[in-house]
Amino acid sequence: MTEKDASHSNAFTDLDEFMTQALDKGQVMGSWGFSSNIDFSRMSVEENNVWFFEQTFNFLRAFFGLVMPDSLEIITYNATQQVNRERLDQMTFLDELMLIMKNIKEPIWSLRLNLSLVGFIRDDWNPDNPVRVRIQEPAHFICWGGPDESGFQSFSISFQLFSAHELKGQGVALWSVNQPLLEKSLAKWEAQTGKTIDVVQGNSPDLSLSRNGFASPAPARPRGAAARRPSPARVIDDTPADDWIPDLEDLSG
C-alpha cells in the first residue's frame, strides 16, 4: 500500500469528468449509477468510512462472477491523503480493505476500484461452446461521499464484451451471453443497496444503453474508441469454484 498527497492523483470530481477523461484516452464505456442521498454531516469519521466499505461490499456481492478487483485508490476529504493498492487478491480483498480503512483517520471522499472483467468469447476452434475468460478491459466502480456530498456510486464498463466484433486471435465477444450477466448483476446491485439506477450514461453516441445494460450490440469500433491491440484474455473455469465474498457480519469483528 502506498500513501501520498492526493493533489497528484487521477481523482475525478464526478461521473461526467470521469467519462470525459476516459473518452480522451479512447476508452468507450457505458456507465450505470445512482445517488445515495446521505447526510454525511451527521456521521463520524468511522461511520463515513464504514459506509464506503459497505457500498464496495454490496457492489462486489452483486457483480460476483462478472468482475474481479485489480487495484484500489482511496482519497480522503479535502484531498489530504491518498491510499493505493495494486495487484489485489480477490480472495482476501475485503479483509485488506477493512484493514486499510481502520488506518484512515479522516473521512473518505472517493473510492475507486479498478476491475478486470469475466465474460464469454467464442473460440474459433469450437464456436458452439463459448469460453469463459478474464480480460483486461476498462471497468471501474467509483463511489463518492463524505462531508459536502450526498453520496453517488457508479459502475462503468468497456463495450468490448458487448459487441459482436472479432477480438483478433481470441474469438468473438458474445453480447447475447454477456448482456444477460450484466443485466442480472445490475438488478442484484439495486437489490443489495435498495436503490434504483437512475443514471445511465455512455461516452459515445454509438452505444445503445438502458437501465439493464447494453440494449443492443455495440459496433466493432464505436465513435471515440481508439485503435489498439486487443486486450489479453485468460481462460478460466466455466463457474467460480467458491463464493469468495463473505457475509458482511464476518468482517465486522
C-alpha positions as a Markdown table, in Angstrom:
| # | Residue | x | y | z |
|---|---|---|---|---|
| 1 | Met | 0.0 | 0.0 | 0.0 |
| 2 | Thr | 1.2 | 3.5 | -0.8 |
| 3 | Glu | 0.1 | 6.8 | 0.6 |
| 4 | Lys | 0.8 | 10.2 | -1.0 |
| 5 | Asp | -0.5 | 13.7 | -1.4 |
| 6 | Ala | -3.8 | 13.4 | -3.3 |
| 7 | Ser | -3.1 | 16.5 | -5.3 |
| 8 | His | -1.0 | 14.3 | -7.6 |
| 9 | Ser | -3.8 | 11.7 | -8.1 |
| 10 | Asn | -6.1 | 11.0 | -11.0 |
| 11 | Ala | -9.1 | 11.9 | -8.9 |
| 12 | Phe | -12.4 | 12.7 | -10.6 |
| 13 | Thr | -14.9 | 15.0 | -9.1 |
| 14 | Asp | -17.9 | 13.4 | -10.7 |
| 15 | Leu | -19.0 | 10.8 | -13.3 |
| 16 | Asp | -19.1 | 13.3 | -16.2 |
| 17 | Glu | -15.5 | 14.2 | -15.7 |
| 18 | Phe | -14.5 | 10.5 | -15.4 |
| 19 | Met | -16.3 | 9.6 | -18.6 |
| 20 | Thr | -14.9 | 12.6 | -20.5 |
| 21 | Gln | -11.3 | 11.7 | -19.5 |
| 22 | Ala | -11.9 | 8.0 | -20.4 |
| 23 | Leu | -13.0 | 9.1 | -23.9 |
| 24 | Asp | -9.9 | 11.3 | -24.1 |
| 25 | Lys | -8.0 | 8.0 | -23.7 |
| 26 | Gly | -10.0 | 6.3 | -26.4 |
| 27 | Gln | -12.0 | 4.3 | -23.9 |
| 28 | Val | -15.6 | 3.9 | -24.9 |
| 29 | Met | -17.7 | 2.9 | -22.0 |
| 30 | Gly | -21.2 | 2.6 | -20.6 |
| 31 | Ser | -21.9 | 3.6 | -17.0 |
| 32 | Trp | -24.7 | 3.0 | -14.5 |
| 33 | Gly | -25.2 | 4.7 | -11.2 |
| 34 | Phe | -27.4 | 6.2 | -8.5 |
| 35 | Ser | -27.4 | 8.8 | -5.7 |
| 36 | Ser | -27.5 | 7.6 | -2.1 |
| 37 | Asn | -28.9 | 10.8 | -0.6 |
| 38 | Ile | -27.0 | 10.5 | 2.6 |
| 39 | Asp | -26.4 | 13.3 | 5.1 |
| 40 | Phe | -22.7 | 12.7 | 5.9 |
| 41 | Ser | -22.5 | 15.7 | 8.1 |
| 42 | Arg | -24.2 | 13.7 | 10.8 |
| 43 | Met | -21.7 | 10.9 | 10.6 |
| 44 | Ser | -18.5 | 10.3 | 12.5 |
| 45 | Val | -15.3 | 9.6 | 10.5 |
| 46 | Glu | -15.7 | 5.9 | 11.3 |
| 47 | Glu | -19.3 | 5.8 | 10.2 |
| 48 | Asn | -18.4 | 7.7 | 7.0 |
| 49 | Asn | -15.7 | 5.2 | 6.1 |
| 50 | Val | -17.8 | 2.2 | 7.0 |
| 51 | Trp | -20.4 | 3.4 | 4.5 |
| 52 | Phe | -17.7 | 3.2 | 1.8 |
| 53 | Phe | -16.9 | -0.3 | 2.8 |
| 54 | Glu | -20.5 | -1.3 | 2.8 |
| 55 | Gln | -21.0 | 0.1 | -0.7 |
| 56 | Thr | -18.0 | -1.7 | -2.0 |
| 57 | Phe | -19.2 | -4.9 | -0.4 |
| 58 | Asn | -22.7 | -4.5 | -1.9 |
| 59 | Phe | -21.2 | -3.9 | -5.4 |
| 60 | Leu | -18.9 | -6.9 | -5.3 |
| 61 | Arg | -21.6 | -9.1 | -4.0 |
| 62 | Ala | -23.9 | -8.1 | -6.8 |
| 63 | Phe | -21.3 | -8.4 | -9.5 |
| 64 | Phe | -19.7 | -11.6 | -8.3 |
| 65 | Gly | -18.7 | -13.7 | -11.3 |
| 66 | Leu | -18.6 | -10.7 | -13.7 |
| 67 | Val | -15.7 | -8.6 | -12.3 |
| 68 | Met | -12.5 | -9.1 | -10.3 |
| 69 | Pro | -10.7 | -6.4 | -8.3 |
| 70 | Asp | -7.4 | -5.3 | -9.7 |
| 71 | Ser | -6.4 | -2.1 | -8.0 |
| 72 | Leu | -7.7 | 0.4 | -5.5 |
| 73 | Glu | -7.5 | 4.2 | -5.0 |
| 74 | Ile | -8.9 | 5.9 | -1.9 |
| 75 | Ile | -8.9 | 9.7 | -1.4 |
| 76 | Thr | -9.9 | 11.5 | 1.8 |
| 77 | Tyr | -11.9 | 14.6 | 2.3 |
| 78 | Asn | -10.1 | 17.8 | 1.1 |
| 79 | Ala | -7.7 | 15.6 | -0.9 |
| 80 | Thr | -5.3 | 15.4 | 2.1 |
| 81 | Gln | -4.4 | 11.7 | 1.7 |
| 82 | Gln | -4.4 | 9.0 | -1.0 |
| 83 | Val | -4.1 | 5.3 | -0.5 |
| 84 | Asn | -3.3 | 3.0 | -3.4 |
| 85 | Arg | -3.2 | -0.8 | -3.5 |
| 86 | Glu | -2.1 | -2.7 | -6.6 |
| 87 | Arg | -2.4 | -6.4 | -7.7 |
| 88 | Leu | -5.4 | -7.1 | -5.4 |
| 89 | Asp | -6.1 | -10.7 | -4.4 |
| 90 | Gln | -9.8 | -11.3 | -4.9 |
| 91 | Met | -9.8 | -13.9 | -2.1 |
| 92 | Thr | -8.6 | -11.5 | 0.6 |
| 93 | Phe | -9.5 | -8.1 | -0.8 |
| 94 | Leu | -12.4 | -7.3 | 1.6 |
| 95 | Asp | -10.2 | -8.2 | 4.6 |
| 96 | Glu | -7.5 | -6.0 | 3.2 |
| 97 | Leu | -9.9 | -3.1 | 2.6 |
| 98 | Met | -11.1 | -3.3 | 6.2 |
| 99 | Leu | -7.6 | -3.0 | 7.5 |
| 100 | Ile | -6.9 | -0.1 | 5.2 |
| 101 | Met | -9.9 | 1.8 | 6.4 |
| 102 | Lys | -9.1 | 1.2 | 10.0 |
| 103 | Asn | -5.8 | 3.1 | 9.4 |
| 104 | Ile | -7.5 | 6.1 | 7.7 |
| 105 | Lys | -8.2 | 8.7 | 10.3 |
| 106 | Glu | -10.0 | 11.2 | 8.0 |
| 107 | Pro | -13.4 | 10.9 | 6.2 |
| 108 | Ile | -13.1 | 9.2 | 2.8 |
| 109 | Trp | -14.2 | 11.3 | -0.2 |
| 110 | Ser | -13.8 | 8.9 | -3.1 |
| 111 | Leu | -13.1 | 5.2 | -3.6 |
| 112 | Arg | -12.2 | 3.9 | -7.0 |
| 113 | Leu | -11.9 | 0.1 | -7.6 |
| 114 | Asn | -10.4 | -0.8 | -11.0 |
| 115 | Leu | -11.6 | -4.1 | -12.2 |
| 116 | Ser | -10.9 | -6.8 | -14.7 |
| 117 | Leu | -13.8 | -8.4 | -16.5 |
| 118 | Val | -15.1 | -12.0 | -16.7 |
| 119 | Gly | -17.1 | -12.8 | -19.8 |
| 120 | Phe | -17.5 | -15.1 | -22.7 |
| 121 | Ile | -15.9 | -15.2 | -26.1 |
| 122 | Arg | -16.5 | -17.6 | -28.9 |
| 123 | Asp | -13.4 | -19.7 | -29.6 |
| 124 | Asp | -12.7 | -20.1 | -33.4 |
| 125 | Trp | -11.9 | -23.8 | -32.9 |
| 126 | Asn | -15.1 | -24.5 | -31.1 |
| 127 | Pro | -17.6 | -21.8 | -32.0 |
| 128 | Asp | -20.6 | -23.6 | -30.5 |
| 129 | Asn | -19.2 | -23.6 | -26.9 |
| 130 | Pro | -18.4 | -20.1 | -25.5 |
| 131 | Val | -15.3 | -19.8 | -23.5 |
| 132 | Arg | -15.2 | -18.0 | -20.1 |
| 133 | Val | -12.2 | -15.7 | -19.9 |
| 134 | Arg | -10.8 | -13.0 | -17.7 |
| 135 | Ile | -10.0 | -10.0 | -19.8 |
| 136 | Gln | -8.2 | -6.7 | -19.1 |
| 137 | Glu | -10.7 | -4.1 | -20.4 |
| 138 | Pro | -11.6 | -0.8 | -18.7 |
| 139 | Ala | -14.1 | -1.4 | -15.8 |
| 140 | His | -14.4 | 0.7 | -12.6 |
| 141 | Phe | -16.5 | 1.0 | -9.5 |
| 142 | Ile | -16.4 | 4.6 | -8.2 |
| 143 | Cys | -18.0 | 5.9 | -5.0 |
| 144 | Trp | -18.2 | 9.5 | -3.8 |
| 145 | Gly | -19.3 | 10.6 | -0.4 |
| 146 | Gly | -18.1 | 12.4 | 2.8 |
| 147 | Pro | -18.8 | 15.9 | 4.1 |
| 148 | Asp | -20.4 | 18.3 | 1.5 |
| 149 | Glu | -21.5 | 15.3 | -0.6 |
| 150 | Ser | -24.8 | 13.3 | -0.7 |
| 151 | Gly | -23.3 | 10.1 | -2.0 |
| 152 | Phe | -23.1 | 8.7 | -5.5 |
| 153 | Gln | -21.8 | 5.5 | -6.9 |
| 154 | Ser | -21.3 | 4.2 | -10.4 |
| 155 | Phe | -20.1 | 1.1 | -12.4 |
| 156 | Ser | -18.5 | 1.8 | -15.8 |
| 157 | Ile | -17.5 | -0.9 | -18.3 |
| 158 | Ser | -16.0 | -1.1 | -21.7 |
| 159 | Phe | -18.1 | -2.0 | -24.7 |
| 160 | Gln | -15.8 | -4.8 | -25.8 |
| 161 | Leu | -17.6 | -7.8 | -24.4 |
| 162 | Phe | -20.9 | -6.4 | -25.6 |
| 163 | Ser | -20.2 | -6.2 | -29.2 |
| 164 | Ala | -20.1 | -8.8 | -32.0 |
| 165 | His | -16.7 | -7.7 | -33.3 |
| 166 | Glu | -13.8 | -10.0 | -33.5 |
| 167 | Leu | -11.1 | -9.9 | -30.9 |
| 168 | Lys | -8.2 | -10.9 | -33.1 |
| 169 | Gly | -6.7 | -14.2 | -32.2 |
| 170 | Gln | -9.2 | -14.6 | -29.3 |
| 171 | Gly | -12.6 | -15.2 | -30.8 |
| 172 | Val | -15.8 | -13.2 | -30.9 |
| 173 | Ala | -17.4 | -11.4 | -28.0 |
| 174 | Leu | -20.9 | -12.6 | -27.2 |
| 175 | Trp | -23.3 | -9.9 | -26.5 |
| 176 | Ser | -26.1 | -12.4 | -26.2 |
| 177 | Val | -24.3 | -14.2 | -23.4 |
| 178 | Asn | -22.6 | -11.3 | -21.6 |
| 179 | Gln | -25.6 | -8.9 | -21.6 |
| 180 | Pro | -27.8 | -11.1 | -19.5 |
| 181 | Leu | -25.0 | -11.4 | -17.0 |
| 182 | Leu | -24.7 | -7.7 | -16.8 |
| 183 | Glu | -28.4 | -7.2 | -16.5 |
| 184 | Lys | -28.6 | -9.7 | -13.7 |
| 185 | Ser | -25.7 | -8.0 | -11.8 |
| 186 | Leu | -27.3 | -4.6 | -12.2 |
| 187 | Ala | -30.5 | -5.9 | -10.8 |
| 188 | Lys | -28.7 | -7.5 | -7.9 |
| 189 | Trp | -26.9 | -4.2 | -7.2 |
| 190 | Glu | -30.2 | -2.4 | -6.9 |
| 191 | Ala | -31.5 | -5.2 | -4.6 |
| 192 | Gln | -28.3 | -5.1 | -2.4 |
| 193 | Thr | -28.5 | -1.3 | -2.0 |
| 194 | Gly | -32.2 | -0.7 | -2.0 |
| 195 | Lys | -31.6 | 2.0 | -4.7 |
| 196 | Thr | -32.8 | 2.3 | -8.3 |
| 197 | Ile | -30.3 | 3.0 | -11.0 |
| 198 | Asp | -31.3 | 6.5 | -12.3 |
| 199 | Val | -28.1 | 7.5 | -14.2 |
| 200 | Val | -27.3 | 5.7 | -17.4 |
| 201 | Gln | -24.6 | 7.3 | -19.5 |
| 202 | Gly | -22.2 | 6.4 | -22.4 |
| 203 | Asn | -19.4 | 8.4 | -23.8 |
| 204 | Ser | -20.1 | 7.5 | -27.4 |
| 205 | Pro | -23.3 | 8.2 | -29.4 |
| 206 | Asp | -22.9 | 4.7 | -30.9 |
| 207 | Leu | -23.7 | 2.9 | -27.7 |
| 208 | Ser | -27.3 | 1.9 | -27.1 |
| 209 | Leu | -27.8 | 1.7 | -23.3 |
| 210 | Ser | -30.6 | 1.2 | -20.9 |
| 211 | Arg | -31.1 | 0.7 | -17.2 |
| 212 | Asn | -30.5 | -3.0 | -17.8 |
| 213 | Gly | -27.2 | -2.7 | -19.7 |
| 214 | Phe | -26.3 | -2.7 | -23.4 |
| 215 | Ala | -29.7 | -2.6 | -25.2 |
| 216 | Ser | -28.1 | -3.9 | -28.4 |
| 217 | Pro | -24.6 | -5.0 | -29.5 |
| 218 | Ala | -22.1 | -2.2 | -29.8 |
| 219 | Pro | -20.4 | -1.7 | -33.2 |
| 220 | Ala | -17.0 | -3.1 | -33.7 |
| 221 | Arg | -15.4 | 0.4 | -33.3 |
| 222 | Pro | -17.8 | 3.0 | -31.9 |
| 223 | Arg | -17.0 | 6.6 | -32.4 |
| 224 | Gly | -14.3 | 7.7 | -29.9 |
| 225 | Ala | -12.8 | 4.3 | -29.5 |
| 226 | Ala | -9.0 | 4.3 | -30.0 |
| 227 | Ala | -7.5 | 1.8 | -32.4 |
| 228 | Arg | -5.4 | -0.6 | -30.3 |
| 229 | Arg | -4.3 | -4.1 | -29.8 |
| 230 | Pro | -6.8 | -6.5 | -28.3 |
| 231 | Ser | -6.7 | -6.8 | -24.5 |
| 232 | Pro | -5.1 | -10.1 | -23.2 |
| 233 | Ala | -7.6 | -12.7 | -22.2 |
| 234 | Arg | -7.0 | -15.7 | -19.9 |
| 235 | Val | -9.3 | -18.7 | -19.9 |
| 236 | Ile | -10.8 | -19.5 | -16.5 |
| 237 | Asp | -13.1 | -22.2 | -15.2 |
| 238 | Asp | -16.7 | -22.1 | -16.5 |
| 239 | Thr | -18.0 | -21.5 | -13.0 |
| 240 | Pro | -16.4 | -19.9 | -9.9 |
| 241 | Ala | -15.2 | -22.6 | -7.5 |
| 242 | Asp | -16.3 | -20.7 | -4.4 |
| 243 | Asp | -18.2 | -17.6 | -3.4 |
| 244 | Trp | -15.2 | -15.7 | -2.1 |
| 245 | Ile | -17.3 | -12.8 | -0.7 |
| 246 | Pro | -18.1 | -13.4 | 3.0 |
| 247 | Asp | -21.1 | -12.2 | 4.8 |
| 248 | Leu | -20.8 | -8.6 | 6.0 |
| 249 | Glu | -21.1 | -9.8 | 9.6 |
| 250 | Asp | -18.0 | -11.9 | 9.2 |
| 251 | Leu | -15.9 | -8.8 | 8.5 |
| 252 | Ser | -17.2 | -6.6 | 11.4 |
| 253 | Gly | -15.0 | -8.0 | 14.1 |
